[in-house]
Amino acid sequence: MLRQQDRIGQLKPGLDADIIAVQGDPTTDIGALANVAFVMKGGVVYKRSGMPVAISSR
């Protein structure tokens, strides 16, 4: 990941990011990762069914 600090590691418009959403704080309770609410990969949101979920843009 050398020399990509301007593209990754932040949640900002125009940057690449994959997100795993959990309830709780996995830095204090690793068990929070056992209950994933959704995953966003490549701008597409996936819920437990594995099917893409449409999201609206503001």
mmCIF file of the N, C-alpha and C atoms, coordinates in Angstrom:
data_MODEL
# 
_entry.id   MODEL 
# 
loop_
_atom_site.group_PDB 
_atom_site.id 
_atom_site.type_symbol 
_atom_site.label_atom_id 
_atom_site.label_alt_id 
_atom_site.label_comp_id 
_atom_site.label_asym_id 
_atom_site.label_entity_id 
_atom_site.label_seq_id 
_atom_site.pdbx_PDB_ins_code 
_atom_site.Cartn_x 
_atom_site.Cartn_y 
_atom_site.Cartn_z 
_atom_site.occupancy 
_atom_site.B_iso_or_equiv 
_atom_site.pdbx_formal_charge 
_atom_site.auth_seq_id 
_atom_site.auth_comp_id 
_atom_site.auth_asym_id 
_atom_site.auth_atom_id 
_atom_site.pdbx_PDB_model_num 
ATOM 1   N N  . MET A 1 1  ? 0.812   -1.182  0.000  1.00 0.00 ? 1  MET A N  1 
ATOM 2   C CA . MET A 1 1  ? 0.000   0.000   0.000  1.00 0.00 ? 1  MET A CA 1 
ATOM 3   C C  . MET A 1 1  ? 0.868   1.263   0.000  1.00 0.00 ? 1  MET A C  1 
ATOM 4   N N  . LEU A 1 2  ? 2.048   1.149   -0.506 1.00 0.00 ? 2  LEU A N  1 
ATOM 5   C CA . LEU A 1 2  ? 2.950   2.288   -0.499 1.00 0.00 ? 2  LEU A CA 1 
ATOM 6   C C  . LEU A 1 2  ? 2.461   3.404   -1.413 1.00 0.00 ? 2  LEU A C  1 
ATOM 7   N N  . ARG A 1 3  ? 2.587   4.602   -0.931 1.00 0.00 ? 3  ARG A N  1 
ATOM 8   C CA . ARG A 1 3  ? 2.237   5.813   -1.674 1.00 0.00 ? 3  ARG A CA 1 
ATOM 9   C C  . ARG A 1 3  ? 0.771   5.866   -2.085 1.00 0.00 ? 3  ARG A C  1 
ATOM 10  N N  . GLN A 1 4  ? -0.099  5.227   -1.316 1.00 0.00 ? 4  GLN A N  1 
ATOM 11  C CA . GLN A 1 4  ? -1.529  5.284   -1.615 1.00 0.00 ? 4  GLN A CA 1 
ATOM 12  C C  . GLN A 1 4  ? -2.312  5.951   -0.488 1.00 0.00 ? 4  GLN A C  1 
ATOM 13  N N  . GLN A 1 5  ? -1.627  6.621   0.433  1.00 0.00 ? 5  GLN A N  1 
ATOM 14  C CA . GLN A 1 5  ? -2.289  7.234   1.564  1.00 0.00 ? 5  GLN A CA 1 
ATOM 15  C C  . GLN A 1 5  ? -3.298  8.305   1.158  1.00 0.00 ? 5  GLN A C  1 
ATOM 16  N N  . ASP A 1 6  ? -3.189  8.830   -0.041 1.00 0.00 ? 6  ASP A N  1 
ATOM 17  C CA . ASP A 1 6  ? -4.159  9.816   -0.514 1.00 0.00 ? 6  ASP A CA 1 
ATOM 18  C C  . ASP A 1 6  ? -5.408  9.152   -1.102 1.00 0.00 ? 6  ASP A C  1 
ATOM 19  N N  . ARG A 1 7  ? -5.411  7.805   -1.238 1.00 0.00 ? 7  ARG A N  1 
ATOM 20  C CA . ARG A 1 7  ? -6.549  7.075   -1.822 1.00 0.00 ? 7  ARG A CA 1 
ATOM 21  C C  . ARG A 1 7  ? -7.224  6.126   -0.846 1.00 0.00 ? 7  ARG A C  1 
ATOM 22  N N  . ILE A 1 8  ? -6.512  5.687   0.203  1.00 0.00 ? 8  ILE A N  1 
ATOM 23  C CA . ILE A 1 8  ? -7.068  4.687   1.114  1.00 0.00 ? 8  ILE A CA 1 
ATOM 24  C C  . ILE A 1 8  ? -6.896  5.125   2.573  1.00 0.00 ? 8  ILE A C  1 
ATOM 25  N N  . GLY A 1 9  ? -7.638  4.445   3.461  1.00 0.00 ? 9  GLY A N  1 
ATOM 26  C CA . GLY A 1 9  ? -7.499  4.725   4.886  1.00 0.00 ? 9  GLY A CA 1 
ATOM 27  C C  . GLY A 1 9  ? -8.416  5.812   5.408  1.00 0.00 ? 9  GLY A C  1 
ATOM 28  N N  . GLN A 1 10 ? -9.266  6.340   4.551  1.00 0.00 ? 10 GLN A N  1 
ATOM 29  C CA . GLN A 1 10 ? -10.189 7.403   4.935  1.00 0.00 ? 10 GLN A CA 1 
ATOM 30  C C  . GLN A 1 10 ? -11.545 7.161   4.287  1.00 0.00 ? 10 GLN A C  1 
ATOM 31  N N  . LEU A 1 11 ? -12.598 7.670   4.909  1.00 0.00 ? 11 LEU A N  1 
ATOM 32  C CA . LEU A 1 11 ? -13.930 7.622   4.304  1.00 0.00 ? 11 LEU A CA 1 
ATOM 33  C C  . LEU A 1 11 ? -14.262 9.013   3.782  1.00 0.00 ? 11 LEU A C  1 
ATOM 34  N N  . LYS A 1 12 ? -14.001 9.206   2.507  1.00 0.00 ? 12 LYS A N  1 
ATOM 35  C CA . LYS A 1 12 ? -14.247 10.492  1.853  1.00 0.00 ? 12 LYS A CA 1 
ATOM 36  C C  . LYS A 1 12 ? -14.738 10.233  0.433  1.00 0.00 ? 12 LYS A C  1 
ATOM 37  N N  . PRO A 1 13 ? -15.558 11.141  -0.106 1.00 0.00 ? 13 PRO A N  1 
ATOM 38  C CA . PRO A 1 13 ? -15.992 10.979  -1.491 1.00 0.00 ? 13 PRO A CA 1 
ATOM 39  C C  . PRO A 1 13 ? -14.792 10.892  -2.437 1.00 0.00 ? 13 PRO A C  1 
ATOM 40  N N  . GLY A 1 14 ? -14.872 9.953   -3.374 1.00 0.00 ? 14 GLY A N  1 
ATOM 41  C CA . GLY A 1 14 ? -13.826 9.800   -4.375 1.00 0.00 ? 14 GLY A CA 1 
ATOM 42  C C  . GLY A 1 14 ? -12.708 8.854   -3.989 1.00 0.00 ? 14 GLY A C  1 
ATOM 43  N N  . LEU A 1 15 ? -12.676 8.404   -2.728 1.00 0.00 ? 15 LEU A N  1 
ATOM 44  C CA . LEU A 1 15 ? -11.650 7.465   -2.291 1.00 0.00 ? 15 LEU A CA 1 
ATOM 45  C C  . LEU A 1 15 ? -12.204 6.048   -2.318 1.00 0.00 ? 15 LEU A C  1 
ATOM 46  N N  . ASP A 1 16 ? -11.323 5.066   -2.434 1.00 0.00 ? 16 ASP A N  1 
ATOM 47  C CA . ASP A 1 16 ? -11.720 3.658   -2.414 1.00 0.00 ? 16 ASP A CA 1 
ATOM 48  C C  . ASP A 1 16 ? -11.896 3.209   -0.969 1.00 0.00 ? 16 ASP A C  1 
ATOM 49  N N  . ALA A 1 17 ? -13.044 2.559   -0.665 1.00 0.00 ? 17 ALA A N  1 
ATOM 50  C CA . ALA A 1 17 ? -13.262 2.054   0.692  1.00 0.00 ? 17 ALA A CA 1 
ATOM 51  C C  . ALA A 1 17 ? -14.231 0.891   0.666  1.00 0.00 ? 17 ALA A C  1 
ATOM 52  N N  . ASP A 1 18 ? -13.925 -0.131  1.410  1.00 0.00 ? 18 ASP A N  1 
ATOM 53  C CA . ASP A 1 18 ? -14.848 -1.217  1.684  1.00 0.00 ? 18 ASP A CA 1 
ATOM 54  C C  . ASP A 1 18 ? -15.149 -1.107  3.172  1.00 0.00 ? 18 ASP A C  1 
ATOM 55  N N  . ILE A 1 19 ? -16.422 -1.272  3.546  1.00 0.00 ? 19 ILE A N  1 
ATOM 56  C CA . ILE A 1 19 ? -16.859 -1.032  4.917  1.00 0.00 ? 19 ILE A CA 1 
ATOM 57  C C  . ILE A 1 19 ? -17.565 -2.260  5.462  1.00 0.00 ? 19 ILE A C  1 
ATOM 58  N N  . ILE A 1 20 ? -17.254 -2.622  6.689  1.00 0.00 ? 20 ILE A N  1 
ATOM 59  C CA . ILE A 1 20 ? -18.004 -3.637  7.421  1.00 0.00 ? 20 ILE A CA 1 
ATOM 60  C C  . ILE A 1 20 ? -18.668 -2.915  8.584  1.00 0.00 ? 20 ILE A C  1 
ATOM 61  N N  . ALA A 1 21 ? -20.002 -2.926  8.629  1.00 0.00 ? 21 ALA A N  1 
ATOM 62  C CA . ALA A 1 21 ? -20.742 -2.232  9.683  1.00 0.00 ? 21 ALA A CA 1 
ATOM 63  C C  . ALA A 1 21 ? -21.165 -3.217  10.764 1.00 0.00 ? 21 ALA A C  1 
ATOM 64  N N  . VAL A 1 22 ? -20.815 -2.891  12.003 1.00 0.00 ? 22 VAL A N  1 
ATOM 65  C CA . VAL A 1 22 ? -21.197 -3.712  13.149 1.00 0.00 ? 22 VAL A CA 1 
ATOM 66  C C  . VAL A 1 22 ? -21.788 -2.813  14.223 1.00 0.00 ? 22 VAL A C  1 
ATOM 67  N N  . GLN A 1 23 ? -22.577 -3.414  15.111 1.00 0.00 ? 23 GLN A N  1 
ATOM 68  C CA . GLN A 1 23 ? -23.045 -2.667  16.274 1.00 0.00 ? 23 GLN A CA 1 
ATOM 69  C C  . GLN A 1 23 ? -22.009 -2.856  17.359 1.00 0.00 ? 23 GLN A C  1 
ATOM 70  N N  . GLY A 1 24 ? -21.613 -1.787  17.979 1.00 0.00 ? 24 GLY A N  1 
ATOM 71  C CA . GLY A 1 24 ? -20.601 -1.870  19.016 1.00 0.00 ? 24 GLY A CA 1 
ATOM 72  C C  . GLY A 1 24 ? -19.247 -1.424  18.503 1.00 0.00 ? 24 GLY A C  1 
ATOM 73  N N  . ASP A 1 25 ? -18.265 -1.573  19.351 1.00 0.00 ? 25 ASP A N  1 
ATOM 74  C CA . ASP A 1 25 ? -16.910 -1.111  19.060 1.00 0.00 ? 25 ASP A CA 1 
ATOM 75  C C  . ASP A 1 25 ? -15.958 -2.307  19.059 1.00 0.00 ? 25 ASP A C  1 
ATOM 76  N N  . PRO A 1 26 ? -15.587 -2.794  17.868 1.00 0.00 ? 26 PRO A N  1 
ATOM 77  C CA . PRO A 1 26 ? -14.720 -3.969  17.828 1.00 0.00 ? 26 PRO A CA 1 
ATOM 78  C C  . PRO A 1 26 ? -13.324 -3.736  18.399 1.00 0.00 ? 26 PRO A C  1 
ATOM 79  N N  . THR A 1 27 ? -12.941 -2.486  18.635 1.00 0.00 ? 27 THR A N  1 
ATOM 80  C CA . THR A 1 27 ? -11.637 -2.240  19.257 1.00 0.00 ? 27 THR A CA 1 
ATOM 81  C C  . THR A 1 27 ? -11.667 -2.508  20.750 1.00 0.00 ? 27 THR A C  1 
ATOM 82  N N  . THR A 1 28 ? -12.875 -2.536  21.337 1.00 0.00 ? 28 THR A N  1 
ATOM 83  C CA . THR A 1 28 ? -12.992 -2.858  22.755 1.00 0.00 ? 28 THR A CA 1 
ATOM 84  C C  . THR A 1 28 ? -13.689 -4.195  22.979 1.00 0.00 ? 28 THR A C  1 
ATOM 85  N N  . ASP A 1 29 ? -14.424 -4.684  21.967 1.00 0.00 ? 29 ASP A N  1 
ATOM 86  C CA . ASP A 1 29 ? -15.134 -5.963  22.069 1.00 0.00 ? 29 ASP A CA 1 
ATOM 87  C C  . ASP A 1 29 ? -15.053 -6.672  20.721 1.00 0.00 ? 29 ASP A C  1 
ATOM 88  N N  . ILE A 1 30 ? -14.070 -7.549  20.576 1.00 0.00 ? 30 ILE A N  1 
ATOM 89  C CA . ILE A 1 30 ? -13.864 -8.248  19.303 1.00 0.00 ? 30 ILE A CA 1 
ATOM 90  C C  . ILE A 1 30 ? -15.091 -9.056  18.897 1.00 0.00 ? 30 ILE A C  1 
ATOM 91  N N  . GLY A 1 31 ? -15.929 -9.436  19.848 1.00 0.00 ? 31 GLY A N  1 
ATOM 92  C CA . GLY A 1 31 ? -17.147 -10.186 19.564 1.00 0.00 ? 31 GLY A CA 1 
ATOM 93  C C  . GLY A 1 31 ? -18.133 -9.417  18.703 1.00 0.00 ? 31 GLY A C  1 
ATOM 94  N N  . ALA A 1 32 ? -18.003 -8.094  18.641 1.00 0.00 ? 32 ALA A N  1 
ATOM 95  C CA . ALA A 1 32 ? -18.887 -7.280  17.794 1.00 0.00 ? 32 ALA A CA 1 
ATOM 96  C C  . ALA A 1 32 ? -18.768 -7.687  16.331 1.00 0.00 ? 32 ALA A C  1 
ATOM 97  N N  . LEU A 1 33 ? -17.636 -8.235  15.942 1.00 0.00 ? 33 LEU A N  1 
ATOM 98  C CA . LEU A 1 33 ? -17.441 -8.641  14.550 1.00 0.00 ? 33 LEU A CA 1 
ATOM 99  C C  . LEU A 1 33 ? -18.233 -9.890  14.173 1.00 0.00 ? 33 LEU A C  1 
ATOM 100 N N  . ALA A 1 34 ? -18.805 -10.549 15.167 1.00 0.00 ? 34 ALA A N  1 
ATOM 101 C CA . ALA A 1 34 ? -19.616 -11.741 14.895 1.00 0.00 ? 34 ALA A CA 1 
ATOM 102 C C  . ALA A 1 34 ? -21.011 -11.367 14.399 1.00 0.00 ? 34 ALA A C  1 
ATOM 103 N N  . ASN A 1 35 ? -21.387 -10.103 14.539 1.00 0.00 ? 35 ASN A N  1 
ATOM 104 C CA . ASN A 1 35 ? -22.722 -9.639  14.150 1.00 0.00 ? 35 ASN A CA 1 
ATOM 105 C C  . ASN A 1 35 ? -22.619 -8.493  13.153 1.00 0.00 ? 35 ASN A C  1 
ATOM 106 N N  . VAL A 1 36 ? -22.320 -8.839  11.922 1.00 0.00 ? 36 VAL A N  1 
ATOM 107 C CA . VAL A 1 36 ? -22.154 -7.831  10.867 1.00 0.00 ? 36 VAL A CA 1 
ATOM 108 C C  . VAL A 1 36 ? -23.525 -7.381  10.362 1.00 0.00 ? 36 VAL A C  1 
ATOM 109 N N  . ALA A 1 37 ? -23.783 -6.078  10.405 1.00 0.00 ? 37 ALA A N  1 
ATOM 110 C CA . ALA A 1 37 ? -25.054 -5.524  9.923  1.00 0.00 ? 37 ALA A CA 1 
ATOM 111 C C  . ALA A 1 37 ? -25.086 -5.479  8.401  1.00 0.00 ? 37 ALA A C  1 
ATOM 112 N N  . PHE A 1 38 ? -23.996 -4.999  7.790  1.00 0.00 ? 38 PHE A N  1 
ATOM 113 C CA . PHE A 1 38 ? -23.884 -4.989  6.334  1.00 0.00 ? 38 PHE A CA 1 
ATOM 114 C C  . PHE A 1 38 ? -22.434 -4.797  5.928  1.00 0.00 ? 38 PHE A C  1 
ATOM 115 N N  . VAL A 1 39 ? -22.162 -5.073  4.664  1.00 0.00 ? 39 VAL A N  1 
ATOM 116 C CA . VAL A 1 39 ? -20.847 -4.856  4.070  1.00 0.00 ? 39 VAL A CA 1 
ATOM 117 C C  . VAL A 1 39 ? -21.050 -3.978  2.846  1.00 0.00 ? 39 VAL A C  1 
ATOM 118 N N  . MET A 1 40 ? -20.210 -2.982  2.673  1.00 0.00 ? 40 MET A N  1 
ATOM 119 C CA . MET A 1 40 ? -20.211 -2.183  1.448  1.00 0.00 ? 40 MET A CA 1 
ATOM 120 C C  . MET A 1 40 ? -18.900 -2.469  0.737  1.00 0.00 ? 40 MET A C  1 
ATOM 121 N N  . LYS A 1 41 ? -19.003 -2.987  -0.480 1.00 0.00 ? 41 LYS A N  1 
ATOM 122 C CA . LYS A 1 41 ? -17.819 -3.309  -1.274 1.00 0.00 ? 41 LYS A CA 1 
ATOM 123 C C  . LYS A 1 41 ? -18.019 -2.766  -2.673 1.00 0.00 ? 41 LYS A C  1 
ATOM 124 N N  . GLY A 1 42 ? -17.087 -1.987  -3.123 1.00 0.00 ? 42 GLY A N  1 
ATOM 125 C CA . GLY A 1 42 ? -17.188 -1.414  -4.456 1.00 0.00 ? 42 GLY A CA 1 
ATOM 126 C C  . GLY A 1 42 ? -18.416 -0.518  -4.629 1.00 0.00 ? 42 GLY A C  1 
ATOM 127 N N  . GLY A 1 43 ? -18.846 0.117   -3.535 1.00 0.00 ? 43 GLY A N  1 
ATOM 128 C CA . GLY A 1 43 ? -19.997 1.010   -3.596 1.00 0.00 ? 43 GLY A CA 1 
ATOM 129 C C  . GLY A 1 43 ? -21.343 0.304   -3.539 1.00 0.00 ? 43 GLY A C  1 
ATOM 130 N N  . VAL A 1 44 ? -21.349 -1.016  -3.374 1.00 0.00 ? 44 VAL A N  1 
ATOM 131 C CA . VAL A 1 44 ? -22.588 -1.797  -3.298 1.00 0.00 ? 44 VAL A CA 1 
ATOM 132 C C  . VAL A 1 44 ? -22.751 -2.312  -1.874 1.00 0.00 ? 44 VAL A C  1 
ATOM 133 N N  . VAL A 1 45 ? -23.949 -2.129  -1.291 1.00 0.00 ? 45 VAL A N  1 
ATOM 134 C CA . VAL A 1 45 ? -24.232 -2.599  0.058  1.00 0.00 ? 45 VAL A CA 1 
ATOM 135 C C  . VAL A 1 45 ? -24.792 -4.011  -0.010 1.00 0.00 ? 45 VAL A C  1 
ATOM 136 N N  . TYR A 1 46 ? -24.251 -4.906  0.817  1.00 0.00 ? 46 TYR A N  1 
ATOM 137 C CA . TYR A 1 46 ? -24.723 -6.285  0.911  1.00 0.00 ? 46 TYR A CA 1 
ATOM 138 C C  . TYR A 1 46 ? -25.184 -6.553  2.338  1.00 0.00 ? 46 TYR A C  1 
ATOM 139 N N  . LYS A 1 47 ? -26.376 -7.135  2.468  1.00 0.00 ? 47 LYS A N  1 
ATOM 140 C CA . LYS A 1 47 ? -26.864 -7.567  3.774  1.00 0.00 ? 47 LYS A CA 1 
ATOM 141 C C  . LYS A 1 47 ? -26.733 -9.077  3.858  1.00 0.00 ? 47 LYS A C  1 
ATOM 142 N N  . ARG A 1 48 ? -27.150 -9.659  4.944  1.00 0.00 ? 48 ARG A N  1 
ATOM 143 C CA . ARG A 1 48 ? -26.938 -11.083 5.221  1.00 0.00 ? 48 ARG A CA 1 
ATOM 144 C C  . ARG A 1 48 ? -27.368 -12.004 4.082  1.00 0.00 ? 48 ARG A C  1 
ATOM 145 N N  . SER A 1 49 ? -28.402 -11.652 3.341  1.00 0.00 ? 49 SER A N  1 
ATOM 146 C CA . SER A 1 49 ? -28.877 -12.508 2.246  1.00 0.00 ? 49 SER A CA 1 
ATOM 147 C C  . SER A 1 49 ? -27.855 -12.640 1.126  1.00 0.00 ? 49 SER A C  1 
ATOM 148 N N  . GLY A 1 50 ? -26.883 -11.724 1.089  1.00 0.00 ? 50 GLY A N  1 
ATOM 149 C CA . GLY A 1 50 ? -25.886 -11.734 0.047  1.00 0.00 ? 50 GLY A CA 1 
ATOM 150 C C  . GLY A 1 50 ? -26.315 -10.979 -1.198 1.00 0.00 ? 50 GLY A C  1 
ATOM 151 N N  . MET A 1 51 ? -27.555 -10.544 -1.199 1.00 0.00 ? 51 MET A N  1 
ATOM 152 C CA . MET A 1 51 ? -28.072 -9.794  -2.347 1.00 0.00 ? 51 MET A CA 1 
ATOM 153 C C  . MET A 1 51 ? -27.721 -8.299  -2.201 1.00 0.00 ? 51 MET A C  1 
ATOM 154 N N  . PRO A 1 52 ? -27.372 -7.629  -3.297 1.00 0.00 ? 52 PRO A N  1 
ATOM 155 C CA . PRO A 1 52 ? -27.104 -6.185  -3.221 1.00 0.00 ? 52 PRO A CA 1 
ATOM 156 C C  . PRO A 1 52 ? -28.350 -5.430  -2.776 1.00 0.00 ? 52 PRO A C  1 
ATOM 157 N N  . VAL A 1 53 ? -28.142 -4.351  -2.048 1.00 0.00 ? 53 VAL A N  1 
ATOM 158 C CA . VAL A 1 53 ? -29.225 -3.511  -1.558 1.00 0.00 ? 53 VAL A CA 1 
ATOM 159 C C  . VAL A 1 53 ? -29.090 -2.139  -2.218 1.00 0.00 ? 53 VAL A C  1 
ATOM 160 N N  . ALA A 1 54 ? -30.175 -1.656  -2.792 1.00 0.00 ? 54 ALA A N  1 
ATOM 161 C CA . ALA A 1 54 ? -30.132 -0.332  -3.421 1.00 0.00 ? 54 ALA A CA 1 
ATOM 162 C C  . ALA A 1 54 ? -30.030 0.728   -2.344 1.00 0.00 ? 54 ALA A C  1 
ATOM 163 N N  . ILE A 1 55 ? -29.132 1.676   -2.558 1.00 0.00 ? 55 ILE A N  1 
ATOM 164 C CA . ILE A 1 55 ? -29.031 2.817   -1.650 1.00 0.00 ? 55 ILE A CA 1 
ATOM 165 C C  . ILE A 1 55 ? -29.246 4.076   -2.461 1.00 0.00 ? 55 ILE A C  1 
ATOM 166 N N  . SER A 1 56 ? -29.858 5.057   -1.840 1.00 0.00 ? 56 SER A N  1 
ATOM 167 C CA . SER A 1 56 ? -30.120 6.313   -2.556 1.00 0.00 ? 56 SER A CA 1 
ATOM 168 C C  . SER A 1 56 ? -29.020 7.299   -2.256 1.00 0.00 ? 56 SER A C  1 
ATOM 169 N N  . SER A 1 57 ? -28.671 8.099   -3.221 1.00 0.00 ? 57 SER A N  1 
ATOM 170 C CA . SER A 1 57 ? -27.686 9.152   -3.007 1.00 0.00 ? 57 SER A CA 1 
ATOM 171 C C  . SER A 1 57 ? -28.417 10.441  -2.740 1.00 0.00 ? 57 SER A C  1 
ATOM 172 N N  . ARG A 1 58 ? -27.803 11.267  -1.940 1.00 0.00 ? 58 ARG A N  1 
ATOM 173 C CA . ARG A 1 58 ? -28.441 12.543  -1.548 1.00 0.00 ? 58 ARG A CA 1 
ATOM 174 C C  . ARG A 1 58 ? -28.368 13.547  -2.641 1.00 0.00 ? 58 ARG A C  1 
# 
